Amino acid sequence: MSSKISLTLVDGARIVVPDSLDRLTPYVLQEQGDWFEDEIKFLRCFLLPGHNVIDIGANFGVYTLSMAKAVGDAGHVWAFEPASKTAGFLRDGVAANDFQNVTIEQKGLSNVSGTAELSLHDNPEFNSLANKEKPGASPNYETVDIVTLDEFWDFDNEQRVTFVKIDAEGEEANVIRGGSRFFTNQSPLIQYEIKASDNVQMELVSEFSAKGYRSYRLVVGLQILVPFDIDSPYDPSLLNLFCCKPDCADGLETRNILTQDVPDTSAKRDHCVQAAWDRLDRDRTQFLRDYFAALPYAQKLLPAWENAAKSPEYQEVEEPLAAYVLSLSTDLSARERFAALESSYLQFKSLTNKQPSRMRLASFARIAEAYGARTVALSALNQLGALIKQTQGADLSEPFITPAPRFDLIDPGQEMHNWVISSVLEGMERNSGYSSYNTGKRALGRLENLCRLGFSGEEMPRRLALIKKRFGLND
């Protein structure tokens, strides 16, 4: 691999990675200052000092190092990384933080023990136990040790494990089978990769279910876990699921970061949302107005919005907007918050299907992303962008929330049009891919426009600079 660089994650953990913008991890970390997956943010809140965790497929250590920092000296992290060069970077990262609470196991986990061929890729995130007959298989291999979780784990001196991460590039089912006794004895929260490359591994839901583990998905806008419905439409942006046994779920529900029960009919959902309003004892119109009164862009538009408060168009969006703001209240239970968000999402979906106009498309995009429907969010933003271009401006006559959360607190000044366009472009950029590493030169025009308009913040110019540097496009 190339020379090394040391970078600092948002939580202060240091990580050592190749100094190459052609590699996914160093690119993303320089672009975003963190890993792109929302799950890592959730884990930093979920993990507590003293927790024990297992990282299966540790790679360069983005999760390992953040988890080690979260669990502290009283906790422990067992990190499995079979590739020799990648494990070397992981050791460097552990040393850079002077962590004494990390055990690195240079092994792969599967359903048998012995040795296997590890298929090596330019991006180690895609290394996998080899299938040489598979079309497009890497020509590069390394012989690695493999072990089952049951054979590795010390059942005679068993420690309680709070969390397990499984990212084994298609080997997840074998990891589960090789850890049958472990998963029976223990009751951790588990994060597992549901999408390996282009393969969606829905069978893993059943594998875990057979061992008493129910699967959940992370609602990114609320940072709570809700039951995963295997029959619901699958959003391609969903990479990971969580699962746990009922006793673990009970504990997480007590912490208000999981709900085991979500309303499964519109009547139940409406009842749950109304109960939340009753508990807060707030008038929803005033509740929404107070929310907007704190936002610089909305302060400029509130007088016009209030004059239009009796119009049918205003009243159409008031209820779903209020439901979204309600979902942000941490005074409510996870169940109530999710019911409010889902109610808002479904109402806006119906509204924009009926009349895809005005900035209600911006609101829908923000809410769809929060709900976990990034593909839907991007579609709404594309419609809004085309509408603004067609009409030479945005219709701001009804209340809306910005498609990119960062813009909530940015004062547009006298540049409301440029502010709106910038928020739409940033929403498009964030929902088009996990990183500009994936979109590459296709994002150049969007990023150049965004930076030119003057509301780009720090990350978007960084994305533009990284693309140009990666592809040798600097002037």
VMD Tcl script that draws the C-alpha trace (Angstrom):
set ca {
  {0.00 0.00 0.00}
  {0.97 3.66 -0.32}
  {2.42 5.90 2.37}
  {0.40 6.57 5.51}
  {-1.46 9.55 6.91}
  {-3.04 10.02 10.32}
  {-6.47 11.65 10.48}
  {-8.73 12.66 13.37}
  {-12.37 11.58 13.49}
  {-15.08 13.85 14.89}
  {-14.94 12.06 18.25}
  {-11.21 12.72 18.57}
  {-10.03 9.20 17.74}
  {-6.97 9.03 15.49}
  {-6.90 6.68 12.51}
  {-4.01 5.72 10.22}
  {-4.88 5.08 6.56}
  {-3.15 5.02 3.15}
  {-2.29 8.44 1.78}
  {-4.30 7.93 -1.40}
  {-7.44 9.57 -2.73}
  {-7.99 6.47 -4.87}
  {-8.89 4.58 -1.68}
  {-12.40 4.90 -0.25}
  {-11.67 5.28 3.46}
  {-8.99 8.01 3.33}
  {-11.05 9.89 0.74}
  {-14.24 9.83 2.80}
  {-12.47 10.76 6.02}
  {-10.80 13.76 4.40}
  {-14.08 14.76 2.79}
  {-16.42 14.41 5.76}
  {-14.16 14.21 8.81}
  {-15.91 10.96 9.65}
  {-17.20 7.73 8.16}
  {-20.29 8.17 5.98}
  {-22.52 5.61 7.69}
  {-25.15 6.99 10.07}
  {-24.77 3.89 12.22}
  {-21.43 5.05 13.60}
  {-23.08 8.18 14.99}
  {-25.73 6.04 16.66}
  {-23.10 3.79 18.22}
  {-21.22 6.69 19.77}
  {-24.40 7.47 21.71}
  {-25.36 3.86 22.40}
  {-22.01 2.58 23.72}
  {-21.09 3.41 27.31}
  {-17.88 3.10 29.37}
  {-17.34 -0.52 30.37}
  {-19.11 -2.08 27.39}
  {-17.45 -4.99 25.57}
  {-17.75 -5.11 21.79}
  {-16.66 -7.30 18.87}
  {-15.84 -5.81 15.45}
  {-15.94 -8.47 12.72}
  {-14.41 -6.97 9.60}
  {-12.56 -4.11 11.27}
  {-10.74 -2.88 8.15}
  {-8.67 0.25 8.94}
  {-10.53 0.67 12.23}
  {-13.08 3.43 11.76}
  {-15.56 1.59 13.98}
  {-12.96 -0.14 16.16}
  {-11.24 3.08 17.18}
  {-14.44 5.04 17.77}
  {-15.86 2.16 19.81}
  {-12.65 1.85 21.83}
  {-12.86 5.53 22.68}
  {-16.53 5.18 23.67}
  {-16.13 2.13 25.95}
  {-13.00 3.47 27.64}
  {-10.42 1.61 29.68}
  {-13.11 -0.36 31.52}
  {-14.45 -1.79 28.26}
  {-12.85 -3.86 25.54}
  {-12.91 -4.25 21.75}
  {-12.02 -7.46 19.92}
  {-11.27 -6.49 16.31}
  {-11.09 -9.15 13.58}
  {-9.24 -8.16 10.40}
  {-7.70 -10.97 8.29}
  {-5.81 -8.97 5.62}
  {-2.20 -8.50 6.73}
  {-1.61 -5.02 5.30}
  {-4.95 -3.69 6.49}
  {-4.38 -5.17 9.95}
  {-1.04 -3.33 9.98}
  {-2.83 0.00 9.51}
  {-5.27 -1.00 12.25}
  {-2.37 -1.67 14.64}
  {-0.94 1.74 13.78}
  {-4.31 3.32 14.61}
  {-4.51 1.57 17.97}
  {-0.96 2.70 18.76}
  {-1.70 6.28 17.67}
  {-4.43 6.46 20.33}
  {-2.43 4.49 22.91}
  {-5.46 2.25 23.36}
  {-4.90 -0.60 25.81}
  {-8.47 -1.88 25.42}
  {-8.25 -3.30 21.88}
  {-7.30 -6.86 20.93}
  {-6.56 -7.26 17.21}
  {-7.20 -10.74 15.82}
  {-5.66 -11.14 12.36}
  {-8.22 -13.74 11.40}
  {-11.41 -14.06 9.42}
  {-14.58 -15.46 10.95}
  {-16.66 -18.12 9.22}
  {-18.46 -21.41 9.93}
  {-15.25 -23.50 9.90}
  {-11.70 -23.08 11.19}
  {-8.50 -23.43 9.20}
  {-7.20 -21.32 6.34}
  {-8.85 -19.72 3.31}
  {-8.02 -17.52 0.37}
  {-8.91 -13.87 0.91}
  {-9.69 -11.97 -2.29}
  {-7.85 -8.64 -2.13}
  {-9.18 -5.42 -3.66}
  {-7.76 -1.92 -4.02}
  {-10.33 -0.90 -1.42}
  {-9.99 -3.37 1.48}
  {-13.61 -2.70 2.41}
  {-14.45 -5.15 -0.39}
  {-12.01 -7.91 0.55}
  {-13.86 -11.21 0.89}
  {-13.22 -14.90 1.33}
  {-12.49 -15.96 -2.21}
  {-14.78 -17.46 -4.79}
  {-12.38 -17.72 -7.73}
  {-15.16 -18.87 -10.04}
  {-17.22 -15.74 -9.46}
  {-17.32 -13.38 -12.49}
  {-15.15 -10.33 -11.90}
  {-13.27 -11.94 -9.01}
  {-10.04 -10.23 -7.98}
  {-6.86 -11.91 -9.30}
  {-5.09 -11.10 -6.03}
  {-5.33 -13.40 -3.01}
  {-3.81 -13.89 0.41}
  {-3.96 -17.03 2.53}
  {-5.48 -16.13 5.90}
  {-6.46 -17.91 9.09}
  {-10.16 -18.36 9.72}
  {-11.94 -19.41 12.88}
  {-15.49 -19.75 14.13}
  {-16.73 -17.35 16.77}
  {-17.65 -20.31 18.98}
  {-14.10 -21.72 18.83}
  {-12.55 -18.31 19.47}
  {-14.72 -17.27 22.39}
  {-13.72 -18.24 25.92}
  {-16.93 -19.68 27.31}
  {-15.25 -20.74 30.57}
  {-14.45 -17.12 31.45}
  {-17.28 -15.57 29.50}
  {-17.62 -11.80 29.51}
  {-20.80 -10.03 28.65}
  {-20.73 -8.54 25.13}
  {-22.92 -5.49 24.55}
  {-22.43 -5.00 20.82}
  {-21.24 -6.94 17.75}
  {-20.61 -5.46 14.31}
  {-20.55 -7.88 11.37}
  {-19.25 -6.55 8.04}
  {-17.84 -9.62 6.30}
  {-18.61 -8.93 2.63}
  {-21.00 -11.81 2.03}
  {-19.69 -14.12 4.75}
  {-22.24 -12.92 7.32}
  {-24.43 -16.06 7.19}
  {-21.41 -18.28 7.88}
  {-20.33 -16.03 10.75}
  {-23.77 -16.50 12.31}
  {-23.65 -20.27 11.84}
  {-20.16 -20.45 13.31}
  {-21.28 -18.49 16.36}
  {-24.41 -20.44 17.24}
  {-23.46 -21.02 20.87}
  {-22.14 -17.47 21.29}
  {-25.33 -15.89 19.99}
  {-27.41 -18.22 22.19}
  {-25.43 -17.44 25.36}
  {-25.05 -13.72 24.76}
  {-27.63 -11.02 24.11}
  {-25.84 -8.16 22.34}
  {-27.14 -5.56 19.96}
  {-25.80 -6.62 16.55}
  {-25.17 -4.47 13.49}
  {-24.92 -6.51 10.31}
  {-24.34 -5.64 6.67}
  {-27.50 -6.29 4.66}
  {-26.02 -5.12 1.35}
  {-22.70 -6.60 0.20}
  {-21.69 -4.96 -3.08}
  {-24.92 -5.21 -5.11}
  {-26.23 -8.26 -3.26}
  {-29.03 -7.62 -0.77}
  {-28.84 -10.36 1.86}
  {-32.42 -10.51 3.13}
  {-31.87 -14.10 4.19}
  {-29.84 -12.78 7.13}
  {-33.04 -11.47 8.71}
  {-34.31 -15.06 8.86}
  {-30.94 -16.41 10.03}
  {-31.01 -14.13 13.04}
  {-34.72 -14.60 13.62}
  {-34.15 -18.34 13.99}
  {-31.79 -17.55 16.90}
  {-34.31 -15.27 18.62}
  {-33.01 -11.96 17.25}
  {-35.45 -9.44 15.77}
  {-34.14 -7.05 13.13}
  {-34.40 -3.27 13.28}
  {-33.43 -0.41 11.02}
  {-31.93 2.91 12.05}
  {-34.22 5.90 11.44}
  {-31.45 8.32 10.56}
  {-33.31 11.56 11.25}
  {-34.22 10.50 14.78}
  {-31.31 8.16 15.60}
  {-33.67 5.50 16.92}
  {-34.20 1.85 15.96}
  {-37.57 0.60 14.67}
  {-38.61 -2.92 13.60}
  {-37.52 -3.79 10.06}
  {-40.36 -4.82 7.78}
  {-38.99 -7.25 5.23}
  {-42.11 -6.77 3.07}
  {-41.70 -3.00 2.78}
  {-40.04 -1.47 -0.30}
  {-36.25 -1.66 0.04}
  {-34.31 1.57 -0.29}
  {-30.95 0.92 -2.03}
  {-29.19 3.28 0.38}
  {-29.82 0.90 3.29}
  {-26.53 -0.90 4.00}
  {-26.91 -2.17 7.55}
  {-29.53 -3.53 9.92}
  {-29.48 -4.10 13.66}
  {-30.91 -7.03 15.58}
  {-31.30 -8.08 19.19}
  {-33.23 -10.34 21.56}
  {-36.25 -9.08 23.53}
  {-34.30 -8.50 26.76}
  {-31.80 -6.27 24.94}
  {-34.65 -4.50 23.14}
  {-36.34 -3.83 26.49}
  {-33.20 -2.13 27.75}
  {-32.83 -0.01 24.63}
  {-36.50 0.94 24.82}
  {-35.91 2.13 28.37}
  {-33.13 4.33 27.03}
  {-35.61 5.62 24.42}
  {-33.43 4.69 21.44}
  {-35.56 1.78 20.21}
  {-39.22 0.91 19.88}
  {-40.44 -2.66 19.57}
  {-43.90 -1.59 18.46}
  {-44.81 0.78 15.65}
  {-48.37 1.65 14.62}
  {-49.26 -0.63 11.70}
  {-52.44 1.14 10.53}
  {-53.28 4.77 9.83}
  {-55.81 4.77 12.68}
  {-53.23 3.53 15.19}
  {-50.69 6.01 13.87}
  {-53.12 8.93 14.15}
  {-54.02 7.87 17.68}
  {-50.35 7.68 18.68}
  {-49.60 11.13 17.21}
  {-52.63 12.67 18.91}
  {-51.56 11.13 22.22}
  {-48.15 12.76 21.74}
  {-49.76 16.15 21.15}
  {-51.90 15.66 24.26}
  {-48.87 14.78 26.37}
  {-47.00 17.88 25.25}
  {-50.17 19.94 25.70}
  {-49.26 22.19 22.81}
  {-51.32 23.83 20.09}
  {-49.82 22.50 16.87}
  {-50.17 25.78 14.97}
  {-48.28 27.69 17.67}
  {-45.84 24.79 18.05}
  {-44.95 25.04 14.36}
  {-44.78 28.82 14.47}
  {-42.36 28.70 17.43}
  {-40.17 26.28 15.47}
  {-40.02 28.56 12.43}
  {-39.49 31.66 14.59}
  {-36.06 30.31 15.54}
  {-34.91 29.85 11.91}
  {-33.39 32.88 10.14}
  {-34.86 32.10 6.71}
  {-38.35 31.49 8.13}
  {-38.29 34.72 10.14}
  {-38.21 36.62 6.85}
  {-41.12 34.63 5.43}
  {-43.37 34.28 8.49}
  {-45.41 37.47 7.90}
  {-46.38 36.33 4.40}
  {-47.05 32.79 5.62}
  {-49.32 34.04 8.40}
  {-51.28 36.16 5.95}
  {-51.87 33.00 3.92}
  {-52.67 30.84 6.95}
  {-56.32 30.40 5.97}
  {-55.55 29.31 2.41}
  {-56.12 25.65 1.47}
  {-52.51 25.31 0.34}
  {-51.18 26.47 3.71}
  {-53.49 24.18 5.64}
  {-52.44 21.23 3.45}
  {-48.85 21.45 4.62}
  {-49.37 22.67 8.18}
  {-50.30 19.28 9.69}
  {-47.45 17.21 8.15}
  {-44.93 19.95 8.95}
  {-46.11 20.07 12.55}
  {-45.89 16.27 12.74}
  {-42.28 16.40 11.56}
  {-41.37 19.01 14.17}
  {-43.19 16.90 16.77}
  {-40.98 13.94 15.86}
  {-37.91 15.95 16.91}
  {-39.12 16.30 20.50}
  {-36.98 14.21 22.84}
  {-39.70 14.55 25.50}
  {-41.62 11.85 23.62}
  {-41.09 8.10 23.45}
  {-39.30 6.53 20.50}
  {-42.66 5.05 19.41}
  {-44.37 8.45 19.43}
  {-41.51 10.14 17.61}
  {-41.45 7.54 14.86}
  {-45.24 7.63 14.48}
  {-45.05 11.41 14.03}
  {-42.27 11.15 11.46}
  {-44.02 8.39 9.51}
  {-47.26 10.36 9.56}
  {-45.44 13.40 8.16}
  {-43.68 11.30 5.52}
  {-46.85 9.62 4.28}
  {-48.83 12.87 4.21}
  {-46.16 14.67 2.22}
  {-45.85 11.70 -0.11}
  {-49.55 11.94 -0.87}
  {-49.41 15.74 -1.25}
  {-46.48 15.75 -3.64}
  {-47.95 12.93 -5.70}
  {-51.07 15.03 -6.10}
  {-49.35 18.39 -6.58}
  {-45.55 18.24 -6.96}
  {-45.02 21.97 -6.69}
  {-43.76 24.72 -4.44}
  {-41.25 24.13 -1.70}
  {-43.31 21.28 -0.31}
  {-40.94 19.18 -2.41}
  {-38.07 20.52 -0.29}
  {-39.92 19.59 2.90}
  {-40.68 16.14 1.54}
  {-37.04 15.57 0.61}
  {-35.86 16.49 4.13}
  {-38.48 14.27 5.75}
  {-37.88 11.37 3.36}
  {-34.16 11.43 4.13}
  {-34.88 11.52 7.85}
  {-37.26 8.57 7.42}
  {-34.63 6.55 5.57}
  {-35.94 6.89 2.02}
  {-32.98 8.60 0.35}
  {-34.00 7.51 -3.14}
  {-37.38 9.18 -2.63}
  {-35.64 12.29 -1.27}
  {-33.41 12.56 -4.34}
  {-36.39 12.17 -6.67}
  {-38.19 15.02 -4.88}
  {-35.12 17.25 -5.15}
  {-34.73 16.51 -8.84}
  {-38.36 17.50 -9.38}
  {-37.86 20.68 -7.36}
  {-34.69 21.60 -9.24}
  {-36.45 21.18 -12.57}
  {-39.42 23.24 -11.34}
  {-37.20 26.10 -10.14}
  {-35.34 26.11 -13.45}
  {-38.59 26.09 -15.41}
  {-40.20 28.94 -13.46}
  {-36.96 30.90 -12.90}
  {-37.48 30.87 -9.15}
  {-38.92 29.09 -6.15}
  {-42.47 29.63 -4.89}
  {-41.99 30.48 -1.20}
  {-45.64 31.22 -0.47}
  {-46.18 28.31 1.92}
  {-44.14 27.13 4.93}
  {-41.31 24.70 4.24}
  {-38.26 23.14 5.81}
  {-34.92 23.08 4.06}
  {-33.75 19.94 2.24}
  {-30.29 20.22 3.83}
  {-30.33 20.57 7.66}
  {-27.27 22.80 7.71}
  {-29.32 25.55 6.05}
  {-31.75 25.78 8.96}
  {-29.53 28.29 10.73}
  {-28.00 30.06 7.72}
  {-29.35 33.57 7.22}
  {-30.03 34.08 3.50}
  {-29.78 37.86 3.86}
  {-30.80 39.45 0.57}
  {-29.90 36.31 -1.37}
  {-32.96 34.15 -0.74}
  {-32.97 32.74 -4.27}
  {-29.31 31.69 -4.11}
  {-29.89 30.30 -0.60}
  {-32.76 28.13 -1.85}
  {-30.79 26.87 -4.85}
  {-27.81 26.10 -2.63}
  {-29.92 24.10 -0.17}
  {-31.40 22.08 -3.04}
  {-27.98 21.42 -4.58}
  {-26.52 20.34 -1.24}
  {-29.49 18.05 -0.65}
  {-28.90 16.52 -4.08}
  {-25.20 16.06 -3.37}
  {-25.82 14.30 -0.07}
  {-28.52 12.01 -1.42}
  {-26.85 11.15 -4.74}
  {-24.26 8.94 -3.08}
  {-22.55 8.26 0.20}
  {-19.62 10.40 -0.87}
  {-18.23 12.27 -3.87}
  {-15.85 9.30 -4.08}
  {-18.81 7.44 -5.59}
  {-20.22 10.22 -7.77}
  {-16.79 11.40 -8.93}
  {-16.62 13.81 -11.86}
  {-20.42 13.67 -12.27}
  {-20.69 15.90 -9.20}
  {-18.35 18.61 -10.54}
  {-20.99 20.88 -12.05}
  {-23.27 20.68 -9.03}
  {-20.42 21.40 -6.61}
  {-19.04 24.25 -8.70}
  {-22.47 25.89 -8.78}
  {-22.91 25.36 -5.07}
  {-19.56 26.91 -4.22}
  {-20.19 29.84 -6.55}
  {-23.48 30.78 -4.87}
  {-21.82 31.58 -1.54}
  {-23.62 29.25 0.91}
  {-21.41 26.19 0.58}
  {-19.96 25.91 4.10}
  {-16.72 23.95 4.53}
  {-17.47 20.44 3.28}
  {-18.73 21.19 -0.23}
  {-15.59 23.11 -1.32}
  {-13.59 20.26 0.21}
  {-15.51 17.77 -1.92}
  {-14.84 19.84 -5.02}
  {-11.12 20.11 -4.23}
  {-10.83 16.37 -3.58}
  {-12.48 15.47 -6.90}
  {-10.17 17.80 -8.79}
  {-7.11 16.49 -7.00}
  {-8.11 12.86 -7.46}
  {-8.65 13.21 -11.19}
  {-5.87 15.74 -11.84}
  {-8.26 18.55 -12.77}
  {-6.63 21.40 -10.82}
  {-5.76 24.48 -12.83}
}
mol new
graphics top color blue
foreach p $ca { graphics top sphere $p radius 0.5 }
foreach p [lrange $ca 0 end-1] q [lrange $ca 1 end] { graphics top cylinder $p $q radius 0.2 }
display resetview
